[in-house]
Amino acid sequence: MYTKRKFQKQIDLLYHYYKEPLKLLIEHSGLARPTVWRFLKGKNLRTYNQDKLIECVITLNEEAVAKRKALKDRGDKILQLELDLLKR
């Protein structure tokens, strides 16, 4: 299980990747805004709510990282095509 300190890195990543993480977590978890807000502030929650939110945070971070990787790969592919055209 995550410690608060370790999981804070996941929360920080969430804020880095998304403009409105509170809104996203409410949509993905189906939990009420005050519950999600308490979670983001590190307050105590019921275990099942906390587990649901942890899962949502990790999923959202994984999606953001995968999207960034796909964009980087597409950009690299375009650059490689440009270089191939310049060589001709």
N, C-alpha and C positions, 0 to 999 in steps of 0.2 A: 504494500500500500504506500501511497505517496505521503511524504511529510509535507507540512505547509510550506517549508522553504523550497523543497524540490518542485512542488507543484506551482509555486509562484512563477517559476520560469515559463511554465506552460501558459499561465495567465498573461504574462508579459508578451509572449509570442502572439497570443490571440489579439492583444491590443495593437501589436505591430502590424499584423496582417489585415485586420478588419477595422473599418471605420466605426461601426456601431456593434461591438461584440455583445452588449447587453441585449439588444434587439434580436440578434441571431440566436443567442442562447435561449431566449424566451420561445422563439419559433421552433427551434430544434428539440428542446426538452419538453415543451408543453407545460412548464411550471410558471408560476406567477412571478411578476416582476420583482416584488419584495424578496422572494426566495432567491432569485438569481442575483439580485443586488447584494444580498447578505453573503452569498457564495463568493462573489468577486471581491468583496471587502474582507474575506477571511473569517467571517463569523461562523458560529456553530449552526449546523443544519442537521436534519434527520439523515441518517445514514443512506437510506435509499434515494433521497433527493441529491445528496452529495455525490453518490456513485453515478447517478444519471447525468449530472452536470460535468463530472470529470470525464465521462465517456464522450459527451458532446464536445467539450473543449479539445480533447485529443483528436477526435474525428475532424473537427473544423481545422485544426492545425495541420493534420495530415493532408487534407484537401488543398489547403493553401500552399503547402510545400510542393505537392504534386503539380499544381497549376504553375507555380513559378518554374519548376524544373522543365515542364513541357514548353513553356514560353522561351526559356533559355535554349532548349534544344531546337526549337523552330527558328530562333534568331541565328543560332550557329549554322543551321542548314542553309539559311538565306545567304549568310556571309560566305559560306563555302561555294555556293552556286555563283555568287558574284566573282569570287576569286578564280573559279574555273573559266568564267567568261572572259576575264581580263587576260588570262594566260593564252587564249586563242588568238 
